[in-house]
Amino acid sequence: METSDKIYNVYFDDQLDTVVMEWDGYATSSQFREGTELMLNVLIQNRASKVLADAKDMIMIGLEDQQWMDTEFLPRAIKFGFKAIALIKPDSYFNKVAIESISYKVDKEKLMINFFDGIEEAKLWLSSI
């Protein structure tokens, strides 16, 4: 299953056994939540546990969406088997801060988070876990 939108693209990579999520530009709150929920649905459908999130070109995650991610989405995703995420660091300073803020609150025993500058090193890490 592959879905394309000008803001996000979510698909399953069979070789990596990983859900890939690519962001491009500014996502409204509803687009951010829709794309994130789609990522979880693709993860569940493929009985996967890993995500490669390319946020390099993502502009910003709003404060309310950061809180939603922390208190609602991630606890639910972890219950469905979400165990690891490789994040490509955003170019946007404000989005770097937002993503780091979310990641600091995550229980590292339940969800491994690793940050990368490029796709290839992220794929190497994902294939090693």
SEKOLDO-824892 format. One record per atom (N, C-alpha, C): residue number from 1; atom name; x, y, z. Coordinates in nm, 4 decimals, decimal comma. Last residue first. Layout:
SEKOLDO-824892
+-------+-------+----------+----------+----------+
! vexti ! lumse !       xx !       yy !       zz !
+-------+-------+----------+----------+----------+
!   NUM !    CA !        X !        Y !        Z !
...
+-------+-------+----------+----------+----------+
end
This chain:
SEKOLDO-824892
+-------+-------+----------+----------+----------+
! vexti ! lumse !       xx !       yy !       zz !
+-------+-------+----------+----------+----------+
!   129 !     N !   1,9035 !  -0,4025 !   1,3537 !
!   129 !    CA !   1,8268 !  -0,4288 !   1,4766 !
!   129 !     C !   1,7098 !  -0,5225 !   1,4488 !
!   128 !     N !   2,0238 !  -0,3551 !   1,1150 !
!   128 !    CA !   2,1058 !  -0,4205 !   1,2165 !
!   128 !     C !   2,0272 !  -0,4531 !   1,3448 !
!   127 !     N !   1,8552 !  -0,2121 !   0,9584 !
!   127 !    CA !   1,8785 !  -0,3520 !   0,9183 !
!   127 !     C !   1,9599 !  -0,4280 !   1,0226 !
!   126 !     N !   1,8727 !   0,0375 !   1,0866 !
!   126 !    CA !   1,7468 !  -0,0392 !   1,0912 !
!   126 !     C !   1,7694 !  -0,1857 !   1,0541 !
!   125 !     N !   2,1360 !   0,1104 !   1,0162 !
!   125 !    CA !   2,0983 !   0,0905 !   1,1562 !
!   125 !     C !   1,9723 !   0,0052 !   1,1662 !
!   124 !     N !   2,1096 !   0,1303 !   0,7367 !
!   124 !    CA !   2,2064 !   0,0365 !   0,7972 !
!   124 !     C !   2,1694 !   0,0059 !   0,9418 !
!   123 !     N !   1,9210 !   0,3367 !   0,7159 !
!   123 !    CA !   1,8872 !   0,2015 !   0,6693 !
!   123 !     C !   1,9807 !   0,0972 !   0,7284 !
!   122 !     N !   2,0769 !   0,5479 !   0,8134 !
!   122 !    CA !   1,9534 !   0,5096 !   0,8842 !
!   122 !     C !   1,9126 !   0,3681 !   0,8450 !
!   121 !     N !   2,2717 !   0,5654 !   0,6188 !
!   121 !    CA !   2,3125 !   0,5259 !   0,7546 !
!   121 !     C !   2,1910 !   0,4853 !   0,8378 !
!   120 !     N !   2,1042 !   0,6422 !   0,4002 !
!   120 !    CA !   2,1804 !   0,5165 !   0,3977 !
!   120 !     C !   2,2239 !   0,4719 !   0,5371 !
!   119 !     N !   1,9904 !   0,8964 !   0,4653 !
!   119 !    CA !   1,9069 !   0,7760 !   0,4521 !
!   119 !     C !   1,9889 !   0,6477 !   0,4648 !
!   118 !     N !   2,1644 !   1,1100 !   0,7049 !
!   118 !    CA !   2,1288 !   1,0594 !   0,5730 !
!   118 !     C !   2,0534 !   0,9277 !   0,5773 !
!   117 !     N !   2,1901 !   1,1804 !   0,9669 !
!   117 !    CA !   2,2009 !   1,2879 !   0,8691 !
!   117 !     C !   2,1544 !   1,2418 !   0,7309 !
!   116 !     N !   1,9751 !   1,0522 !   1,2296 !
!   116 !    CA !   2,0752 !   1,0371 !   1,1241 !
!   116 !     C !   2,0741 !   1,1591 !   1,0327 !
!   115 !     N !   1,8879 !   0,9249 !   1,5496 !
!   115 !    CA !   1,8884 !   1,0357 !   1,4538 !
!   115 !     C !   2,0027 !   1,0194 !   1,3559 !
!   114 !     N !   1,6769 !   0,6838 !   1,6959 !
!   114 !    CA !   1,8110 !   0,7203 !   1,6548 !
!   114 !     C !   1,8009 !   0,8257 !   1,5453 !
!   113 !     N !   1,5026 !   0,5254 !   1,9486 !
!   113 !    CA !   1,5030 !   0,6386 !   1,8564 !
!   113 !     C !   1,6479 !   0,6716 !   1,8248 !
!   112 !     N !   1,3115 !   0,2561 !   2,0599 !
!   112 !    CA !   1,4460 !   0,3032 !   2,0264 !
!   112 !     C !   1,4333 !   0,4159 !   1,9242 !
!   111 !     N !   1,0795 !   0,2218 !   2,3063 !
!   111 !    CA !   1,0953 !   0,2689 !   2,1687 !
!   111 !     C !   1,2362 !   0,3229 !   2,1487 !
!   110 !     N !   1,1069 !   0,1164 !   2,5638 !
!   110 !    CA !   0,9939 !   0,0730 !   2,4804 !
!   110 !     C !   1,0095 !   0,1105 !   2,3341 !
!   109 !     N !   1,3235 !   0,2324 !   2,6759 !
!   109 !    CA !   1,3101 !   0,0869 !   2,6935 !
!   109 !     C !   1,2024 !   0,0319 !   2,5997 !
!   108 !     N !   1,2844 !   0,5001 !   2,6444 !
!   108 !    CA !   1,3795 !   0,4349 !   2,5533 !
!   108 !     C !   1,3805 !   0,2825 !   2,5690 !
!   107 !     N !   1,0002 !   0,6693 !   2,6466 !
!   107 !    CA !   1,0639 !   0,5648 !   2,7259 !
!   107 !     C !   1,1533 !   0,4827 !   2,6323 !
!   106 !     N !   1,0215 !   1,0083 !   2,5409 !
!   106 !    CA !   0,9899 !   0,8687 !   2,5096 !
!   106 !     C !   1,0672 !   0,7745 !   2,6011 !
!   105 !     N !   1,1080 !   1,2646 !   2,5751 !
!   105 !    CA !   1,0021 !   1,2171 !   2,6651 !
!   105 !     C !   0,9711 !   1,0686 !   2,6472 !
!   104 !     N !   1,2869 !   1,3157 !   2,3741 !
!   104 !    CA !   1,3362 !   1,3131 !   2,5118 !
!   104 !     C !   1,2345 !   1,2537 !   2,6082 !
!   103 !     N !   1,1267 !   1,3276 !   2,1434 !
!   103 !    CA !   1,2094 !   1,2086 !   2,1669 !
!   103 !     C !   1,2618 !   1,2000 !   2,3102 !
!   102 !     N !   1,0071 !   1,5812 !   2,1577 !
!   102 !    CA !   0,9239 !   1,4605 !   2,1639 !
!   102 !     C !   1,0095 !   1,3409 !   2,2036 !
!   101 !     N !   1,2392 !   1,7389 !   2,1319 !
!   101 !    CA !   1,1530 !   1,7533 !   2,2486 !
!   101 !     C !   1,0643 !   1,6300 !   2,2666 !
!   100 !     N !   1,3286 !   1,6673 !   1,8774 !
!   100 !    CA !   1,4105 !   1,6338 !   1,9945 !
!   100 !     C !   1,3281 !   1,6405 !   2,1218 !
!    99 !     N !   1,1194 !   1,7771 !   1,7263 !
!    99 !    CA !   1,1430 !   1,6324 !   1,7246 !
!    99 !     C !   1,2278 !   1,5891 !   1,8443 !
!    98 !     N !   1,1504 !   2,0540 !   1,7871 !
!    98 !    CA !   1,0240 !   1,9835 !   1,8124 !
!    98 !     C !   1,0465 !   1,8327 !   1,8211 !
!    97 !     N !   1,4128 !   2,1066 !   1,6973 !
!    97 !    CA !   1,3780 !   2,1258 !   1,8382 !
!    97 !     C !   1,2511 !   2,0478 !   1,8731 !
!    96 !     N !   1,3757 !   2,0559 !   1,4262 !
!    96 !    CA !   1,4759 !   1,9798 !   1,5023 !
!    96 !     C !   1,4420 !   1,9858 !   1,6507 !
!    95 !     N !   1,1913 !   2,2538 !   1,3648 !
!    95 !    CA !   1,1465 !   2,1154 !   1,3627 !
!    95 !     C !   1,2462 !   2,0244 !   1,4333 !
!    94 !     N !   1,3515 !   2,4778 !   1,3868 !
!    94 !    CA !   1,2358 !   2,4644 !   1,4750 !
!    94 !     C !   1,1826 !   2,3216 !   1,4768 !
!    93 !     N !   1,5430 !   2,4362 !   1,1816 !
!    93 !    CA !   1,5843 !   2,4426 !   1,3216 !
!    93 !     C !   1,4661 !   2,4161 !   1,4155 !
!    92 !     N !   1,5093 !   2,2239 !   0,9103 !
!    92 !    CA !   1,4459 !   2,3323 !   0,9848 !
!    92 !     C !   1,4855 !   2,3271 !   1,1329 !
!    91 !     N !   1,6113 !   1,9846 !   0,8292 !
!    91 !    CA !   1,6926 !   2,1039 !   0,8048 !
!    91 !     C !   1,6410 !   2,2212 !   0,8869 !
!    90 !     N !   1,5741 !   1,6986 !   1,0475 !
!    90 !    CA !   1,5203 !   1,8051 !   0,9623 !
!    90 !     C !   1,6213 !   1,9188 !   0,9436 !
!    89 !     N !   1,7334 !   1,3809 !   1,0318 !
!    89 !    CA !   1,7214 !   1,5125 !   1,0954 !
!    89 !     C !   1,6681 !   1,6178 !   0,9989 !
!    88 !     N !   1,5588 !   1,0942 !   1,0025 !
!    88 !    CA !   1,6511 !   1,1788 !   0,9280 !
!    88 !     C !   1,6275 !   1,3207 !   0,9794 !
!    87 !     N !   1,5259 !   0,8456 !   1,2434 !
!    87 !    CA !   1,4806 !   0,9776 !   1,1991 !
!    87 !     C !   1,5907 !   1,0498 !   1,1231 !
!    86 !     N !   1,4141 !   0,5342 !   1,2962 !
!    86 !    CA !   1,5329 !   0,6046 !   1,2485 !
!    86 !     C !   1,4828 !   0,7347 !   1,1882 !
!    85 !     N !   1,2617 !   0,3660 !   1,5602 !
!    85 !    CA !   1,2480 !   0,4658 !   1,4547 !
!    85 !     C !   1,3838 !   0,5283 !   1,4251 !
!    84 !     N !   1,1053 !   0,0772 !   1,7004 !
!    84 !    CA !   1,2263 !   0,1513 !   1,6632 !
!    84 !     C !   1,1960 !   0,2495 !   1,5516 !
!    83 !     N !   0,8572 !  -0,0375 !   1,7705 !
!    83 !    CA !   0,9719 !  -0,0555 !   1,8596 !
!    83 !     C !   1,0934 !   0,0308 !   1,8269 !
!    82 !     N !   0,5212 !  -0,0921 !   1,7728 !
!    82 !    CA !   0,6202 !   0,0052 !   1,7250 !
!    82 !     C !   0,7371 !   0,0032 !   1,8212 !
!    81 !     N !   0,3120 !  -0,2532 !   1,8662 !
!    81 !    CA !   0,4376 !  -0,3153 !   1,8259 !
!    81 !     C !   0,5433 !  -0,2234 !   1,7690 !
!    80 !     N !   0,0898 !  -0,1381 !   1,9717 !
!    80 !    CA !   0,0722 !  -0,2114 !   1,8468 !
!    80 !     C !   0,2029 !  -0,2659 !   1,7904 !
!    79 !     N !   0,1940 !   0,0023 !   2,1858 !
!    79 !    CA !   0,1083 !  -0,1143 !   2,2149 !
!    79 !     C !   0,0864 !  -0,2002 !   2,0909 !
!    78 !     N !   0,3137 !   0,2086 !   2,0415 !
!    78 !    CA !   0,3997 !   0,1113 !   2,1100 !
!    78 !     C !   0,3197 !  -0,0141 !   2,1445 !
!    77 !     N !   0,0853 !   0,3517 !   1,9655 !
!    77 !    CA !   0,1689 !   0,2881 !   1,8632 !
!    77 !     C !   0,2587 !   0,1803 !   1,9250 !
!    76 !     N !  -0,0003 !   0,4494 !   2,2154 !
!    76 !    CA !  -0,0864 !   0,3583 !   2,1386 !
!    76 !     C !  -0,0041 !   0,2824 !   2,0347 !
!    75 !     N !   0,2151 !   0,6188 !   2,2884 !
!    75 !    CA !   0,1763 !   0,5061 !   2,3753 !
!    75 !     C !   0,0901 !   0,4028 !   2,3013 !
!    74 !     N !   0,2115 !   0,7960 !   2,0548 !
!    74 !    CA !   0,3215 !   0,7029 !   2,0800 !
!    74 !     C !   0,2855 !   0,5906 !   2,1777 !
!    73 !     N !  -0,0499 !   0,9377 !   2,0745 !
!    73 !    CA !  -0,0086 !   0,8540 !   1,9621 !
!    73 !     C !   0,0985 !   0,7518 !   1,9993 !
!    72 !     N !  -0,0760 !   1,0661 !   2,3382 !
!    72 !    CA !  -0,1760 !   0,9788 !   2,2777 !
!    72 !     C !  -0,1187 !   0,8827 !   2,1745 !
!    71 !     N !   0,1493 !   1,2072 !   2,4326 !
!    71 !    CA !   0,0526 !   1,1522 !   2,5278 !
!    71 !     C !  -0,0468 !   1,0529 !   2,4684 !
!    70 !     N !   0,3175 !   1,2719 !   2,2079 !
!    70 !    CA !   0,3722 !   1,2249 !   2,3350 !
!    70 !     C !   0,2686 !   1,1516 !   2,4198 !
!    69 !     N !   0,1397 !   1,3621 !   2,0106 !
!    69 !    CA !   0,2352 !   1,2560 !   1,9807 !
!    69 !     C !   0,2834 !   1,1896 !   2,1093 !
!    68 !     N !   0,0161 !   1,5716 !   2,1468 !
!    68 !    CA !  -0,0637 !   1,4577 !   2,1008 !
!    68 !     C !   0,0261 !   1,3371 !   2,0759 !
!    67 !     N !   0,2367 !   1,7438 !   2,1729 !
!    67 !    CA !   0,1724 !   1,6885 !   2,2928 !
!    67 !     C !   0,0892 !   1,5663 !   2,2583 !
!    66 !     N !   0,2820 !   1,8000 !   1,9035 !
!    66 !    CA !   0,3892 !   1,7395 !   1,9833 !
!    66 !     C !   0,3294 !   1,6736 !   2,1076 !
!    65 !     N !   0,0434 !   1,9249 !   1,8417 !
!    65 !    CA !   0,0730 !   1,7958 !   1,7797 !
!    65 !     C !   0,1879 !   1,7248 !   1,8509 !
!    64 !     N !   0,0709 !   2,1597 !   1,9896 !
!    64 !    CA !  -0,0400 !   2,0676 !   2,0194 !
!    64 !     C !  -0,0152 !   1,9294 !   1,9609 !
!    63 !     N !   0,3013 !   2,2695 !   1,8595 !
!    63 !    CA !   0,3049 !   2,2309 !   1,9998 !
!    63 !     C !   0,1927 !   2,1331 !   2,0361 !
!    62 !     N !   0,3667 !   2,1421 !   1,5237 !
!    62 !    CA !   0,3106 !   2,2359 !   1,6206 !
!    62 !     C !   0,3101 !   2,1813 !   1,7619 !
!    61 !     N !   0,6473 !   2,0823 !   1,3490 !
!    61 !    CA !   0,5407 !   2,0109 !   1,4199 !
!    61 !     C !   0,4929 !   2,1060 !   1,5284 !
!    60 !     N !   0,7722 !   2,1982 !   1,0311 !
!    60 !    CA !   0,7456 !   2,2154 !   1,1734 !
!    60 !     C !   0,6343 !   2,1242 !   1,2236 !
!    59 !     N !   0,8851 !   2,1078 !   0,7750 !
!    59 !    CA !   0,9059 !   2,2412 !   0,8303 !
!    59 !     C !   0,8849 !   2,2471 !   0,9815 !
!    58 !     N !   1,0757 !   1,8504 !   0,6291 !
!    58 !    CA !   0,9558 !   1,8867 !   0,7054 !
!    58 !     C !   0,9828 !   2,0192 !   0,7764 !
!    57 !     N !   1,2955 !   1,7493 !   0,5039 !
!    57 !    CA !   1,2296 !   1,8634 !   0,4408 !
!    57 !     C !   1,0995 !   1,9042 !   0,5105 !
!    56 !     N !   1,3711 !   1,5429 !   0,6841 !
!    56 !    CA !   1,4686 !   1,6416 !   0,6374 !
!    56 !     C !   1,4012 !   1,7673 !   0,5827 !
!    55 !     N !   1,2410 !   1,3303 !   0,7836 !
!    55 !    CA !   1,1846 !   1,4611 !   0,8187 !
!    55 !     C !   1,2756 !   1,5744 !   0,7713 !
!    54 !     N !   1,1764 !   1,0206 !   0,7254 !
!    54 !    CA !   1,2595 !   1,1226 !   0,6625 !
!    54 !     C !   1,1923 !   1,2582 !   0,6834 !
!    53 !     N !   1,1759 !   0,7521 !   0,9236 !
!    53 !    CA !   1,1046 !   0,8793 !   0,9053 !
!    53 !     C !   1,2005 !   0,9832 !   0,8501 !
!    52 !     N !   1,1266 !   0,4259 !   0,9266 !
!    52 !    CA !   1,2268 !   0,5195 !   0,8777 !
!    52 !     C !   1,1517 !   0,6475 !   0,8462 !
!    51 !     N !   1,0337 !   0,1997 !   1,1799 !
!    51 !    CA !   0,9961 !   0,3094 !   1,0916 !
!    51 !     C !   1,1213 !   0,3886 !   1,0536 !
!    50 !     N !   0,9410 !  -0,1333 !   1,2851 !
!    50 !    CA !   1,0395 !  -0,0273 !   1,2614 !
!    50 !     C !   0,9868 !   0,0753 !   1,1605 !
!    49 !     N !   0,7739 !  -0,3431 !   1,2991 !
!    49 !    CA !   0,8012 !  -0,2766 !   1,4266 !
!    49 !     C !   0,8922 !  -0,1547 !   1,4096 !
!    48 !     N !   0,4987 !  -0,4995 !   1,1204 !
!    48 !    CA !   0,6331 !  -0,4437 !   1,1309 !
!    48 !     C !   0,6507 !  -0,3775 !   1,2672 !
!    47 !     N !   0,2716 !  -0,6097 !   1,0038 !
!    47 !    CA !   0,3290 !  -0,6707 !   1,1250 !
!    47 !     C !   0,4751 !  -0,6283 !   1,1423 !
!    46 !     N !   0,1461 !  -0,4682 !   0,8125 !
!    46 !    CA !   0,2630 !  -0,5451 !   0,7708 !
!    46 !     C !   0,3330 !  -0,6146 !   0,8865 !
!    45 !     N !  -0,0563 !  -0,3387 !   0,9525 !
!    45 !    CA !  -0,0910 !  -0,4266 !   0,8402 !
!    45 !     C !   0,0240 !  -0,5168 !   0,7987 !
!    44 !     N !   0,0972 !  -0,1791 !   1,1314 !
!    44 !    CA !   0,0120 !  -0,2880 !   1,1813 !
!    44 !     C !  -0,0181 !  -0,3881 !   1,0693 !
!    43 !     N !   0,2214 !   0,0006 !   0,9500 !
!    43 !    CA !   0,3024 !  -0,0793 !   1,0422 !
!    43 !     C !   0,2222 !  -0,2015 !   1,0897 !
!    42 !     N !  -0,0013 !   0,1204 !   0,8371 !
!    42 !    CA !   0,0874 !   0,0423 !   0,7506 !
!    42 !     C !   0,1760 !  -0,0487 !   0,8355 !
!    41 !     N !  -0,1000 !   0,2509 !   1,0687 !
!    41 !    CA !  -0,1814 !   0,1500 !   1,0004 !
!    41 !     C !  -0,0963 !   0,0612 !   0,9097 !
!    40 !     N !   0,1113 !   0,4292 !   1,1225 !
!    40 !    CA !   0,0783 !   0,3243 !   1,2183 !
!    40 !     C !  -0,0038 !   0,2141 !   1,1521 !
!    39 !     N !   0,0960 !   0,5912 !   0,8934 !
!    39 !    CA !   0,2194 !   0,5181 !   0,9243 !
!    39 !     C !   0,1898 !   0,4027 !   1,0195 !
!    38 !     N !  -0,1562 !   0,7008 !   0,9339 !
!    38 !    CA !  -0,1350 !   0,6119 !   0,8196 !
!    38 !     C !  -0,0093 !   0,5288 !   0,8412 !
!    37 !     N !  -0,1000 !   0,8636 !   1,1530 !
!    37 !    CA !  -0,1927 !   0,7509 !   1,1700 !
!    37 !     C !  -0,1782 !   0,6509 !   1,0553 !
!    36 !     N !   0,0668 !   1,0463 !   1,0213 !
!    36 !    CA !   0,1196 !   0,9672 !   1,1325 !
!    36 !     C !   0,0311 !   0,8453 !   1,1587 !
!    35 !     N !  -0,1078 !   1,1630 !   0,8385 !
!    35 !    CA !   0,0111 !   1,0922 !   0,7925 !
!    35 !     C !   0,0686 !   1,0001 !   0,8988 !
!    34 !     N !  -0,2953 !   1,2771 !   1,0189 !
!    34 !    CA !  -0,3380 !   1,1815 !   0,9168 !
!    34 !     C !  -0,2194 !   1,0982 !   0,8679 !
!    33 !     N !  -0,1347 !   1,4564 !   1,1615 !
!    33 !    CA !  -0,1979 !   1,3440 !   1,2312 !
!    33 !     C !  -0,2436 !   1,2361 !   1,1336 !
!    32 !     N !  -0,0565 !   1,6302 !   0,9522 !
!    32 !    CA !   0,0429 !   1,5628 !   1,0352 !
!    32 !     C !  -0,0178 !   1,4393 !   1,1026 !
!    31 !     N !  -0,3044 !   1,7202 !   0,8584 !
!    31 !    CA !  -0,2167 !   1,6441 !   0,7695 !
!    31 !     C !  -0,1120 !   1,5665 !   0,8495 !
!    30 !     N !  -0,3962 !   1,8572 !   1,0875 !
!    30 !    CA !  -0,4720 !   1,7409 !   1,0386 !
!    30 !     C !  -0,3871 !   1,6572 !   0,9429 !
!    29 !     N !  -0,1966 !   2,0564 !   1,1106 !
!    29 !    CA !  -0,2188 !   1,9614 !   1,2187 !
!    29 !     C !  -0,2924 !   1,8371 !   1,1672 !
!    28 !     N !  -0,0188 !   2,0769 !   0,7971 !
!    28 !    CA !  -0,1152 !   2,1270 !   0,8945 !
!    28 !     C !  -0,1307 !   2,0216 !   1,0026 !
!    27 !     N !   0,3200 !   2,0696 !   0,7184 !
!    27 !    CA !   0,1978 !   1,9911 !   0,7330 !
!    27 !     C !   0,1076 !   2,0603 !   0,8341 !
!    26 !     N !   0,5484 !   2,2017 !   0,4941 !
!    26 !    CA !   0,4698 !   2,2279 !   0,6149 !
!    26 !     C !   0,3422 !   2,1447 !   0,6131 !
!    25 !     N !   0,7802 !   1,9681 !   0,3397 !
!    25 !    CA !   0,7166 !   2,0974 !   0,3607 !
!    25 !     C !   0,6405 !   2,1068 !   0,4922 !
!    24 !     N !   0,7457 !   1,6386 !   0,3366 !
!    24 !    CA !   0,7963 !   1,7439 !   0,2490 !
!    24 !     C !   0,7175 !   1,8722 !   0,2734 !
!    23 !     N !   0,8378 !   1,3177 !   0,4628 !
!    23 !    CA !   0,7661 !   1,4452 !   0,4792 !
!    23 !     C !   0,8291 !   1,5506 !   0,3898 !
!    22 !     N !   0,7941 !   0,9749 !   0,4455 !
!    22 !    CA !   0,8689 !   1,0888 !   0,3930 !
!    22 !     C !   0,7817 !   1,2135 !   0,4036 !
!    21 !     N !   0,8365 !   0,6728 !   0,5938 !
!    21 !    CA !   0,7513 !   0,7913 !   0,5980 !
!    21 !     C !   0,8358 !   0,9097 !   0,5547 !
!    20 !     N !   0,8274 !   0,3275 !   0,5753 !
!    20 !    CA !   0,8992 !   0,4491 !   0,5389 !
!    20 !     C !   0,7987 !   0,5632 !   0,5324 !
!    19 !     N !   0,8475 !   0,0468 !   0,7776 !
!    19 !    CA !   0,7576 !   0,1472 !   0,7216 !
!    19 !     C !   0,8403 !   0,2728 !   0,6948 !
!    18 !     N !   1,0388 !  -0,2445 !   0,7000 !
!    18 !    CA !   1,0253 !  -0,1160 !   0,7683 !
!    18 !     C !   0,9222 !  -0,0287 !   0,6981 !
!    17 !     N !   1,1938 !  -0,4418 !   0,5841 !
!    17 !    CA !   1,0886 !  -0,4790 !   0,6786 !
!    17 !     C !   1,0552 !  -0,3585 !   0,7668 !
!    16 !     N !   1,3670 !  -0,3860 !   0,3842 !
!    16 !    CA !   1,4057 !  -0,3401 !   0,5178 !
!    16 !     C !   1,3105 !  -0,3891 !   0,6260 !
!    15 !     N !   1,2257 !  -0,5013 !   0,1724 !
!    15 !    CA !   1,3653 !  -0,5388 !   0,1958 !
!    15 !     C !   1,4109 !  -0,5011 !   0,3361 !
!    14 !     N !   0,9721 !  -0,3766 !   0,1811 !
!    14 !    CA !   0,9862 !  -0,5203 !   0,2088 !
!    14 !     C !   1,1288 !  -0,5599 !   0,2430 !
!    13 !     N !   0,8587 !  -0,0914 !   0,3059 !
!    13 !    CA !   0,9775 !  -0,1379 !   0,2346 !
!    13 !     C !   1,0016 !  -0,2838 !   0,2739 !
!    12 !     N !   0,5495 !   0,0663 !   0,2740 !
!    12 !    CA !   0,6235 !  -0,0405 !   0,3396 !
!    12 !     C !   0,7376 !  -0,0846 !   0,2497 !
!    11 !     N !   0,4894 !   0,4263 !   0,2952 !
!    11 !    CA !   0,4846 !   0,2956 !   0,2286 !
!    11 !     C !   0,5674 !   0,1945 !   0,3079 !
!    10 !     N !   0,3831 !   0,7555 !   0,2575 !
!    10 !    CA !   0,4018 !   0,6456 !   0,3517 !
!    10 !     C !   0,3907 !   0,5143 !   0,2754 !
!     9 !     N !   0,4470 !   1,0904 !   0,2240 !
!     9 !    CA !   0,4385 !   0,9660 !   0,1496 !
!     9 !     C !   0,4710 !   0,8547 !   0,2490 !
!     8 !     N !   0,3190 !   1,4288 !   0,2524 !
!     8 !    CA !   0,3800 !   1,3061 !   0,3043 !
!     8 !     C !   0,3592 !   1,1886 !   0,2095 !
!     7 !     N !   0,2492 !   1,6491 !   0,0870 !
!     7 !    CA !   0,3093 !   1,6705 !   0,2186 !
!     7 !     C !   0,3786 !   1,5451 !   0,2717 !
!     6 !     N !   0,1275 !   1,5659 !  -0,1438 !
!     6 !    CA !   0,2411 !   1,6559 !  -0,1573 !
!     6 !     C !   0,3128 !   1,6797 !  -0,0251 !
!     5 !     N !   0,0989 !   1,2130 !  -0,1220 !
!     5 !    CA !   0,0381 !   1,3433 !  -0,1035 !
!     5 !     C !   0,1546 !   1,4401 !  -0,1182 !
!     4 !     N !   0,0376 !   0,8725 !  -0,1611 !
!     4 !    CA !   0,1196 !   0,9880 !  -0,1937 !
!     4 !     C !   0,0383 !   1,1149 !  -0,1763 !
!     3 !     N !   0,0699 !   0,5522 !  -0,0379 !
!     3 !    CA !  -0,0137 !   0,6711 !  -0,0468 !
!     3 !     C !   0,0772 !   0,7896 !  -0,0709 !
!     2 !     N !   0,0655 !   0,2098 !  -0,0929 !
!     2 !    CA !   0,1430 !   0,3338 !  -0,1004 !
!     2 !     C !   0,0465 !   0,4501 !  -0,1170 !
!     1 !     N !   0,0849 !  -0,1191 !   0,0000 !
!     1 !    CA !   0,0000 !   0,0000 !   0,0000 !
!     1 !     C !   0,0885 !   0,1243 !   0,0000 !
+-------+-------+----------+----------+----------+
end
